Amino acid sequence: TMLWVGWFGFNAGSALAANGVASSAFCATHFAAASAGLTWAAIEWIKRGKPSVLGTCSGVVAGLVCITPAAGYVTPMPALLMGVAVGAVCFWSCTTLKSKLGYDDALDAFGVHGVGGTLGAVLTGVFATRATGATTDGKLLGLLEGGTLLGAQIVAVAITWALAIGATFVILKVLDATMGLRVSQSEEIQGLDLSQHGEEGYIFI
Protein backbone atom coordinates (compact mmCIF):
# COMPACT_ATOMS: atom_id res chain seq x y z
CA THR A 1 0.00 0.00 0.00
CA MET A 2 2.80 2.41 0.87
CA LEU A 3 4.52 1.63 -2.41
CA TRP A 4 1.31 2.18 -4.38
CA VAL A 5 0.61 5.53 -2.69
CA GLY A 6 4.24 6.58 -3.05
CA TRP A 7 4.10 5.81 -6.75
CA PHE A 8 1.35 8.41 -7.14
CA GLY A 9 3.83 11.03 -5.99
CA PHE A 10 6.46 9.65 -8.33
CA ASN A 11 4.30 9.63 -11.47
CA ALA A 12 1.84 12.46 -10.86
CA GLY A 13 4.50 14.56 -9.17
CA SER A 14 6.60 14.47 -12.32
CA ALA A 15 4.23 17.09 -13.76
CA LEU A 16 5.74 19.52 -11.21
CA ALA A 17 2.33 21.16 -10.81
CA ALA A 18 -1.18 20.40 -9.59
CA ASN A 19 -2.71 20.43 -13.05
CA GLY A 20 -4.56 18.27 -15.55
CA VAL A 21 -1.47 16.32 -16.56
CA ALA A 22 -0.78 15.43 -12.92
CA SER A 23 -4.36 14.27 -12.32
CA SER A 24 -4.30 12.25 -15.55
CA ALA A 25 -1.02 10.60 -14.54
CA PHE A 26 -2.44 9.88 -11.09
CA CYS A 27 -5.52 8.20 -12.56
CA ALA A 28 -3.53 6.25 -15.17
CA THR A 29 -1.18 4.98 -12.46
CA HIS A 30 -4.08 3.76 -10.34
CA PHE A 31 -5.89 2.04 -13.23
CA ALA A 32 -2.76 0.23 -14.42
CA ALA A 33 -1.75 -0.99 -10.97
CA ALA A 34 -5.25 -2.20 -10.09
CA SER A 35 -5.87 -4.00 -13.39
CA ALA A 36 -2.43 -5.65 -13.32
CA GLY A 37 -2.95 -6.92 -9.78
CA LEU A 38 -6.39 -8.30 -10.63
CA THR A 39 -5.08 -9.90 -13.82
CA TRP A 40 -2.25 -11.70 -11.99
CA ALA A 41 -4.68 -12.90 -9.31
CA ALA A 42 -7.16 -14.10 -11.95
CA ILE A 43 -4.48 -16.09 -13.79
CA GLU A 44 -3.35 -17.69 -10.52
CA TRP A 45 -6.96 -18.53 -9.74
CA ILE A 46 -7.40 -20.22 -13.12
CA LYS A 47 -4.07 -22.05 -13.16
CA ARG A 48 -3.60 -22.91 -9.47
CA GLY A 49 -7.11 -22.93 -8.04
CA LYS A 50 -6.67 -19.84 -5.84
CA PRO A 51 -5.03 -16.42 -5.98
CA SER A 52 -2.26 -15.40 -3.60
CA VAL A 53 -1.46 -12.15 -1.83
CA LEU A 54 2.14 -12.34 -3.08
CA GLY A 55 0.98 -12.80 -6.67
CA THR A 56 -1.52 -9.97 -6.47
CA CYS A 57 1.11 -7.64 -5.01
CA SER A 58 3.57 -8.70 -7.71
CA GLY A 59 0.93 -7.83 -10.30
CA VAL A 60 0.37 -4.42 -8.74
CA VAL A 61 4.10 -3.67 -8.83
CA ALA A 62 4.25 -4.83 -12.45
CA GLY A 63 1.42 -2.41 -13.27
CA LEU A 64 3.19 0.46 -11.53
CA VAL A 65 6.43 -0.29 -13.37
CA CYS A 66 4.68 -0.59 -16.73
CA ILE A 67 2.71 2.65 -16.48
CA THR A 68 5.59 4.81 -15.27
CA PRO A 69 6.99 5.79 -18.69
CA ALA A 70 3.46 6.36 -20.00
CA ALA A 71 1.71 7.93 -17.01
CA GLY A 72 1.63 11.48 -18.31
CA TYR A 73 0.89 10.51 -21.88
CA VAL A 74 -1.95 7.97 -21.77
CA THR A 75 -5.58 8.22 -20.71
CA PRO A 76 -7.15 5.90 -18.11
CA MET A 77 -8.58 3.23 -20.42
CA PRO A 78 -5.31 2.53 -22.28
CA ALA A 79 -3.65 2.50 -18.85
CA LEU A 80 -6.10 -0.19 -17.78
CA LEU A 81 -5.26 -2.22 -20.90
CA MET A 82 -1.55 -1.81 -20.19
CA GLY A 83 -2.15 -3.15 -16.70
CA VAL A 84 -3.95 -6.23 -18.02
CA ALA A 85 -1.17 -6.86 -20.54
CA VAL A 86 1.68 -6.49 -18.05
CA GLY A 87 -0.09 -8.56 -15.42
CA ALA A 88 -0.32 -11.47 -17.86
CA VAL A 89 3.14 -11.04 -19.39
CA CYS A 90 4.93 -10.66 -16.06
CA PHE A 91 3.11 -13.68 -14.61
CA TRP A 92 4.42 -15.68 -17.56
CA SER A 93 7.93 -14.29 -17.22
CA CYS A 94 8.08 -15.02 -13.46
CA THR A 95 6.84 -18.59 -13.87
CA THR A 96 7.26 -20.15 -17.31
CA LEU A 97 10.18 -18.09 -18.64
CA LYS A 98 12.09 -18.21 -15.34
CA SER A 99 11.63 -21.97 -15.15
CA LYS A 100 12.76 -22.54 -18.74
CA LEU A 101 15.86 -20.34 -18.52
CA GLY A 102 16.71 -21.44 -14.97
CA TYR A 103 18.11 -18.11 -13.80
CA ASP A 104 18.33 -17.21 -10.10
CA ASP A 105 15.99 -14.31 -9.32
CA ALA A 106 14.50 -14.73 -5.85
CA LEU A 107 12.71 -11.37 -5.91
CA ASP A 108 11.68 -11.59 -9.59
CA ALA A 109 13.33 -8.25 -10.29
CA PHE A 110 13.88 -9.17 -13.93
CA GLY A 111 10.48 -10.77 -14.41
CA VAL A 112 8.60 -7.78 -12.99
CA HIS A 113 10.82 -4.73 -13.42
CA GLY A 114 12.81 -5.75 -16.49
CA VAL A 115 9.97 -7.27 -18.48
CA GLY A 116 7.31 -4.89 -17.12
CA GLY A 117 9.41 -1.81 -17.78
CA THR A 118 10.21 -2.95 -21.30
CA LEU A 119 6.55 -3.58 -22.07
CA GLY A 120 5.57 -0.22 -20.61
CA ALA A 121 8.14 1.65 -22.67
CA VAL A 122 6.99 -0.04 -25.88
CA LEU A 123 3.28 0.43 -25.17
CA THR A 124 3.90 4.11 -24.47
CA GLY A 125 4.77 4.31 -28.16
CA VAL A 126 1.38 2.82 -28.96
CA PHE A 127 -0.98 4.70 -26.63
CA ALA A 128 0.63 8.14 -26.08
CA THR A 129 -1.99 10.78 -26.87
CA ARG A 130 -2.41 14.53 -27.00
CA ALA A 131 -5.61 14.15 -24.94
CA THR A 132 -3.71 14.35 -21.64
CA GLY A 133 -2.32 17.76 -22.55
CA ALA A 134 1.26 16.62 -21.96
CA THR A 135 2.29 17.01 -25.59
CA THR A 136 1.18 18.18 -29.02
CA ASP A 137 4.43 17.16 -30.68
CA GLY A 138 3.80 14.48 -33.31
CA LYS A 139 7.09 12.83 -32.37
CA LEU A 140 5.69 12.21 -28.89
CA LEU A 141 2.41 10.71 -30.07
CA GLY A 142 1.71 7.02 -30.19
CA LEU A 143 0.98 4.71 -33.06
CA LEU A 144 -2.79 4.98 -32.60
CA GLU A 145 -2.63 8.73 -33.27
CA GLY A 146 -0.29 8.44 -36.21
CA GLY A 147 2.78 9.51 -34.25
CA THR A 148 6.30 8.16 -34.59
CA LEU A 149 7.05 7.57 -30.91
CA LEU A 150 6.89 3.78 -31.13
CA GLY A 151 10.06 3.50 -33.21
CA ALA A 152 11.95 5.80 -30.85
CA GLN A 153 10.76 3.80 -27.85
CA ILE A 154 11.94 0.53 -29.36
CA VAL A 155 15.38 2.01 -30.07
CA ALA A 156 15.53 3.39 -26.51
CA VAL A 157 14.62 -0.02 -25.09
CA ALA A 158 17.34 -1.72 -27.16
CA ILE A 159 19.96 0.78 -25.97
CA THR A 160 18.83 0.38 -22.36
CA TRP A 161 19.02 -3.42 -22.56
CA ALA A 162 22.50 -3.25 -24.11
CA LEU A 163 23.71 -0.87 -21.39
CA ALA A 164 22.16 -2.97 -18.60
CA ILE A 165 23.64 -6.23 -19.91
CA GLY A 166 27.07 -4.75 -20.54
CA ALA A 167 27.28 -2.93 -17.20
CA THR A 168 25.98 -5.96 -15.28
CA PHE A 169 28.56 -8.20 -16.94
CA VAL A 170 31.40 -5.87 -15.95
CA ILE A 171 30.13 -5.51 -12.37
CA LEU A 172 29.78 -9.28 -11.95
CA LYS A 173 33.29 -9.88 -13.29
CA VAL A 174 34.75 -7.33 -10.87
CA LEU A 175 32.87 -8.83 -7.95
CA ASP A 176 33.87 -12.36 -8.92
CA ALA A 177 37.53 -11.34 -9.09
CA THR A 178 37.47 -9.57 -5.71
CA MET A 179 34.98 -11.02 -3.24
CA GLY A 180 33.31 -13.80 -5.24
CA LEU A 181 29.75 -14.09 -6.42
CA ARG A 182 28.58 -16.79 -4.02
CA VAL A 183 29.26 -17.92 -0.50
CA SER A 184 30.29 -21.49 0.26
CA GLN A 185 27.71 -24.23 0.53
CA SER A 186 28.21 -24.53 4.28
CA GLU A 187 27.69 -20.78 4.75
CA GLU A 188 24.57 -20.92 2.62
CA ILE A 189 23.19 -23.79 4.71
CA GLN A 190 23.97 -21.93 7.92
CA GLY A 191 22.22 -18.86 6.57
CA LEU A 192 23.62 -15.55 5.38
CA ASP A 193 22.39 -13.66 8.44
CA LEU A 194 24.74 -15.63 10.68
CA SER A 195 27.59 -16.47 8.31
CA GLN A 196 27.93 -13.03 6.73
CA HIS A 197 26.44 -10.57 9.22
CA GLY A 198 26.97 -12.33 12.55
CA GLU A 199 23.38 -11.90 13.68
CA GLU A 200 20.00 -13.54 13.35
CA GLY A 201 17.48 -11.86 11.10
CA TYR A 202 14.54 -13.67 12.65
CA ILE A 203 13.99 -14.92 16.18
CA PHE A 204 11.38 -17.62 16.68
CA ILE A 205 9.81 -17.86 20.13
FENRAVEN-V158389 format. One record per pair of residues at least 24 apart in sequence whose ideal C-beta (glycine too) atoms are under 6 Angstrom apart, sorted by sequence separation. I is the first residue (numbers start at 1). J is the second residue. If there is no record, write none. Layout:
i->I j->J
i->I j->J
This chain:
i->62 j->86
i->125 j->149
i->90 j->115
i->125 j->150
i->36 j->62
i->90 j->116
i->33 j->60
i->36 j->63
i->59 j->87
i->62 j->90
i->125 j->153
i->4 j->33
i->124 j->153
i->33 j->63
i->86 j->116
i->89 j->119
i->32 j->63
i->33 j->64
i->122 j->153
i->121 j->153
i->86 j->119
i->32 j->67
i->121 j->157
i->29 j->67
i->28 j->67
i->118 j->157
i->82 j->123
i->29 j->71
i->28 j->71
i->31 j->76
i->35 j->80
i->39 j->84
i->25 j->71
i->28 j->74
i->25 j->72
i->32 j->79
i->36 j->83
i->40 j->87
i->28 j->76
i->31 j->79
i->35 j->83
i->39 j->87
i->43 j->91
i->65 j->113
i->27 j->76
i->31 j->80
i->35 j->84
i->39 j->88
i->78 j->127
i->32 j->82
i->36 j->86
i->62 j->112
i->66 j->116
i->70 j->120
i->21 j->72
i->28 j->79
i->32 j->83
i->36 j->87
i->40 j->91
i->61 j->112
i->65 j->116
i->69 j->120
i->65 j->117
i->69 j->121
i->66 j->119
i->74 j->127
i->58 j->112
i->62 j->116
i->66 j->120
i->70 j->124
i->69 j->124
i->73 j->128
i->75 j->131
i->7 j->64
i->73 j->132
i->11 j->71
i->73 j->134
i->72 j->134
i->24 j->132
i->21 j->132
i->21 j->133
i->20 j->133
i->21 j->134
